[in-house]
Amino acid sequence: METRHIGSLAVSVIGLGCNNFGGRLDRDGARSVVAAALGAGVNFFDTADMYGETRSEELLGQALGARRGEAVIATKFGWRLDDRRHGARPDYVHRAAEDSLRRLGTDRIDLYQLHRPDPETPIADTLGALDELVRAGKVREIGCSNFSAAQLREAQAAVRDGAARFVSVQNEYSLLVREPEREVLPECERLGLAFLPFFPLASGLLTGKYRRGAPELTGTRLAGTSRLGGRFLNDRNRAVADSLADFAASRGHTLLELAFSWLLSRGVVSSVIAGAMTPEQVRANAGAAGWRLTPDELAEIDRLAPLGAPGARGTA
């Protein structure tokens, strides 16, 4: 599989999101998904301390086991775990990192990401603590998530000479949610940051499984009246997804292939993070990134899924 860079890290262009580990996926399910990912050439695994109520990190570490050296592990901190474990103040940055290292069963975190901005802590203080972790060899690179362009600029301006700086930002981005193109993607290009899209398949709507007129699916993230179903399954998104699926089919491709390949047509995108419940889904995702879209095809996609259209937004 093709690789791109996040700072000094070489990562597969398709990554595995581990937000299902410890929740919808148990230990055996996580093991099978991770094994399938490694077998398909995926080396980038993205988790967070709050996924699965901290179980995701544990299950990922156990699933990798002796194959840890084949993986680039990204995790996140800062989301509220309880009254004491949240935010980005320096003392908590160190505690959160130690807790994640223990749960992952590793001596280093390859990409350590601030999960969301902490308005109560100056970003310079957070960056100082993260730099200490890098200098101690416990973290290789640092990144952020759910940051605006203005917050990226503020973080860049706060970096001391020679200190670690954010090398990536992970925000929502898909054919149905194109807001990052307005400010965040241009800022990434200006600052040399890698962009990591989450919800690249709009929680499944861009897999092709939710065509209009098809039987309603059960047991999925968008099933019934789920929170994600309420955000994504609206008339506008269904219509756009159907049009994109028809466009892809007319060129011998699937909607899944279009969703991944379109994101990777952006040079600033280093890896597309997608969750999976089964080895089959992992292999389908890993094989879906090979369509090299032409300028004419990109223009037609812009017509079918215009930037100006409203889309659902969320956090991961």
N, C-alpha and C positions, 0 to 999 in steps of 0.2 A: 504494500500500500504506500502511496505517496506520503511523504512527511513534509511538514513545515516547521517553523521555529516559533517558540515562545521564549524570548530572551535567548538563553543558551541551551534550551531544551528542544530536542527534535521530537516532534509528536506526530502521530498518525492523523491524517486529515479528518478521519471519523473517530470520535472519542466515545467512551461509554459513560453515560450518566448513571450514577449509582443511587439515585434518590429512592428507588424502590426497595433497596436492600434494607432488611430489618422491618419492613412494613408489608408490602405485597409479596416480597420474596424472602423466603427463609434461607437457612444456611445452605441447604442442598441446591436450592434454586440459584443462589448467588454463585456458588461454585461452578455450576454448569454454564451460566452466562459468562463468567469471567474466563473460563477455559475456552469457550467458543470465541470470545473476543480475541484472546491471544492467538488462537489458531487461525483467525481471519486477518491477522496483521494489525490489530488494534493494540496500541501500547499506551494510550492516554486514558486514564481513569479519573473521573471527577466525582468527588463526594463532598460532604460537609459534616461538621460535628452535630448539626441538628437533624440530619436525615435519619429516619428510623429511630428517633429519640436516642441518638448516639450509636445505635447498633450498626448503621451502615459502614462506618469506618472499621468496626470490628470484623464484620463479615467480609469486607473487601480485603483486609489484611490476611485473614484466614484463607480466603480463596486464592490469593496470590501465593502464599506460602513460600516455597523455595524458588518460585519464579519472580520474586520481587524485583530482581535485577533487570527483568524484561519490561518493567512497567514504569511509566511516568505517572506519579500519583499527585493529584491536585486535591486539596481540601480547603475548607473555608471555616472562618470563625466570625463571631460578632453577633449572630442571631441570638435571640433570647432563649436560653435553655432553662433558666430559673432566675430567682431574684438576684443571685450573685454572679451568675455566669452569663454575661452579655456585654455588648459594647466593644470598644476598641481602646480603652485606657491601657497604658503600658504594662501595668502589673498583670492585667487580665490577658493581654496578648501572650505573655510568657506562660501563664498557667494554661491557656487554651492550647498552645502549641505542645506543651508537655503532655496534656491529656490526649491530644490527637495522635502524637507519636506512640503513646502507650497502646491506644486502641488499635492503631494500624499495625502494631508490632514491627516498627521500623525505626531506624536511627536518623532518618531524614525525610522531610516533606519536600517534594520536588517543586511544587508551586503552591504557595500558601496565600490564600486570598481573603481579603476583608469582605465579608458577605454583603454588607450594605454600609452606607455612610453612617457614622456616629456623630450626630450634631453636638453632643456634649463633650467630645474629646477633640482637641486640635489635631488635624491630620499630621502635623509635624511631630507630635508626640507619638502617634501610632507608628509612623515611619521610622522613628528612632528605635522603637522597640523591635520592629521587624528587621531593621539593619543589624541589631545585636544578634538576632537569631541566625541571620545569614553569616555573620562573622564567626559565630560559634559552630557553623557547619550543620546546624539542625534544619535549615531551610536553604534551598538552592536559589529560587526566584520568588518574587512576591507579585501579587496582582490584586485586583479589586473586582467587585461585582455590584451591579445596580447603581453605577456612578453616571452622573451627567457629564457633558463636556466641560462645564464650568468647574465641576468637582475634580475632573482629571487635570485641568490646568492648575487648580489650587494645589493638588498633590505634587505635581511636577515642580512648582515653584518652591515647595517646602523642602525639597531634597537637599541635604548638605553635600558639599563637594566630596565625591568618592563614595557616598553612601548608597545603599540599595534603593532602587526606585521601582515603582510599579512597571511591569513589563506587559501586562495584559489587563483587559477589562472583559467581564462576562455579563452580558445583558441579553434581554430577550430580542430575538430577531428572526423573522421568517418571511415567507411570501405574503403572509397575512398581517404581519406587524413590521412595517418598514421604517418606523420612526428613527432608528439609529442613523439612517442615511442623512438626516437633516444636519446633525451636529456631531454626534459621537464618532461615527466612522471617519469623517474628515479630521477630527481631532486626533484619532488614533494614527492616521497617516502622518499628521504633522509631528506627533511626538514619538513615532516609531513603536507604537503599542500593538500587540496582537489582540484581535477581537475574537471572542469566543461566544457564539450564539447559544443561548439555551431556548427551550421550546421550539426547536427548528421545524418540528412537524405539527406545531399548534396542538400539542397534546394528542396527536393522532389524526386530526382532521385532514392533514396533508399526506396521509398514507394511502388514500384511495378507498378506505374501508367505509367511508360515510357518504357515499354517493346518494343523491336524491332519488327516492323511490326504492332504495335498498332496505331490507329488513333492519329494524333498530337493533343495534348490538347491545349485549349485556355483559357485565363484568369488566368493562373498560373504563379508562379514566374519564371518558366523556359520556358514560352511560347515564341515562335517566336525568335526575335533577342534581347531579354532582356540581360542586363549585366550578370546576373547569368546564363542564358542559354548559353551564349558564354563561360563561365568558366567551366560549368559542362557537358553540352551535347556534349561530343566528343566521338569518336568511342571507345577509350579505356575504358572510364567510362561506356558507355552503355554495352559493352561486359562484363565487370566485374559485373555490376549490374545484367545482365541477368543470368550469371553463379551462382551468389549468390542466386538469386531468385529460380533457379532450385534446388540448394542445399537445401534451406529452405523447398521447397515444398516436396522434397523427404523424409523429416523428419516430415511432417505434420505441417509445420509452414509457415508463410508469410515472405517476405523480410523485412517488417516493424518490425516484431518480432525479426528477426535476427539482424537488425541494432541496436535496443535498447539493446537487451540482450548481444550482443557482447561487446558493450561499458561497460556495467555494469559487465562484467566478470573481468574487471580491478578493483581491490579493491580500487585503488586510486581515481576512479571516484565516486563522491558523488551524483550527480544528472545530468541527461541528459536533456538539455534545448531544447524544441521543440516548435515552433510556431504552431498556429492552427487558421483556419478561421471560423470553425463551431464547435458546441458542439459535433457533431459526430466525427470529427477529434480528439478532446480532448479525448473523451472516447476511441477511437482506440489507441491513443498513450499511455494512462494510462494503458491499458490492454495488452500492447505489451512487457512487460519487464519480463515475467515469465519463459522464456526458460533458463534452466541451461545447458550451453554448456559443453560437455565432452572434455577431452584433445584431443581425436581423432577428434572431430568436430572442435576444435580450430585449429588443425594442418591442416585440410582440408581447412578451411577458409584462413589460411596463404598462402596456395598454390593458391587459387582462387584470392585472393586480396593481393598480396605480399607487404611487407613494402617498398621494393625498387622501386616500380612502381611510376611514377610521378602522382601527383594529383593536382587539383585546390586548391588554397588557398585564403583565404579572411579574412575580419574583420567584426565583428558584434558588 
